[in-house]
Amino acid sequence: MALACTVAPLAARAALAPANMPAKLLLEVLDVGGFDPLIRRDSAGKITRRNLSFRTAEIATERMVGQLELVEGAILAELTLTWLPKAGLRSLTMYNARVIDSESIRLAQQGRGQDYDEFIAAVESTHGSLRLVDAQQTQVADYRITERGVVEWKRYTA
């Protein structure tokens, strides 16, 4: 009986999210190379293709690795990536997001003449928004994933 009293509080504490776990995560990146709201899996459920790729400055790579490792497996209210190409501010926000897996590819450190590192990640989310802001307007592409696993898009100008 004493053993059950000792084990139960430990198990309950293990289920709690760490105190330093953010509810939202903002990643400022150089560029997003690709995004698909769905993670591709094989018939056994193994991830066959990650659904998010982005680049970051070499100086930010270690910080980004730490942030992604901190939130891996946890559900975030929001995971947002922002980047600023010449055409104007871009942002991708994924709601109820869970980083399943991520990997960094250290191109800047491999002597290949690149001044950036790349990340690929598998991120689940229930819905989200891609925003493209220029001097005249904001273009928005919202998505949501249905219960059947189908992506529905709604595009509009804000």
N, C-alpha and C positions, 0 to 999 in steps of 0.2 A: 504494500500500500504506500509506503514512504517513497518507493521508487517511482510510482506513478505521479506522485505530487511533485517530485523533482524533475521528471522528464517533461511533463505537460508545459510548465512555464518556459522551458528551453525551446520546445517546439514552437510555441506561440511566438516567442521573440524572433525565431528564425524566419517566420513567415512575414514579419514586418519589413517594409522597405528600409534601407539604410537611411540614417538621418541626413546624409549629404546628397540624397537622391533628388534631383530637380523634377518638378512637375512639367516643366517646359525646357526645351533645349534649343538654343539658337546657334547655328554654325555659319560663320561668315567664310565663304569659300571663294576661290578664283573663278570657278566655272562648274556648271553641272553638265556632264557629258551625256547622261541619259537617265530617264526615269520611266518606269512602268508601274502602275499601282499594284499589279499582281506579281507575286513571286512565282516563278515557274518551278514545278516539282515533277518528279517522275512518279510512276505508279506506286512506288514504295514510300512516297512522301519526302524523299531526299531532294534538297534544293538543287536544281540543275542550272539555274541562271539567277544571279542576284539582280535586283530590280533598280538599283541606284548606283550611279557612278559620279564622282566629282573630283575636282582638283583643288589643291591647297598649296599655299606658299610653303617652301621647305621649313621656314622658321615656325610655322604653325602646326606642323605634322605631329609632333609629340603630344602637344596639348589636345589635338583632335583625337588621337588614338586614346588618350586617357579619358576624354569625355565619352567616347563611344563605348569603351570598356565599362565605364561606370554605369551606363544606362542599359547595357545589353541584357535582354530578357525582361526588363521592366516595361510597363505600359506608361507612356508619357502622354499627357494631355495634348501636347503639341511638340512636334519636331520640325523646326524651320531651318531652311538653308537660304541664304541670301548671297547674291553676287551682283557685280556691277560691270557689265560690258559697256562698250561705247554707246550702244543703242538705248541704254537706260536700265534702271534698277530691275532686278528679277528676284522673285522669291517663290519658294516651294514650301508649303506648310502641309504636314501630314498630321491628322488628328487621331487620337487613340492609337498612337504609333508604338510599335515594339521593334527594336533593333534585334534581329535574330542573330546576325553574323556580320562582321565587317573585316576588311583586310586592307592594309596600306601597301602601296607599291612605291618604293622609294626611288623614283626616277632621277631626282636631283642629286642623289647620293651615289648613283651608279656610273657616273662619268659619261652620261649619254647626251650631255649638252642641254638638258632640260632644267628649268629653274622652278619646277613644281613637282609635287608628289601626287599620286592618284589614290583614291579610295574606291572600293567597291563594297556594297552592303546589301543585305537582304533586310528590308523593313516592311513590316505589315502595318496597315492602317485601315480604318473604316471609311474615311473620306478625307478630302484635302482640297487644296487650291494652288494653282500655279498663276502667278501674277507677273505681267510684263508692263512696266511703267515707262512711258516716254514723255516727252515734253507736252504732248497734246492729249493723251488719253491713257487709260489703264485697261489692258485686255486681261480678262480673267477666264480661266478654264478650271471649273470645279469638277471634282469627281466624287463618286461614292461607289462602294462595292456592295452589291446586293447580297441577300442571304444565299443566293445560288452561286455566288462567286463571279458575277458579271460586273464589269465596270460600266457605269453610266456617266457620261460627260455632259456638262452644261457650260456652254461658252457664251460670254457676253462682254460688253464694254461698260466699264464703270465710270 
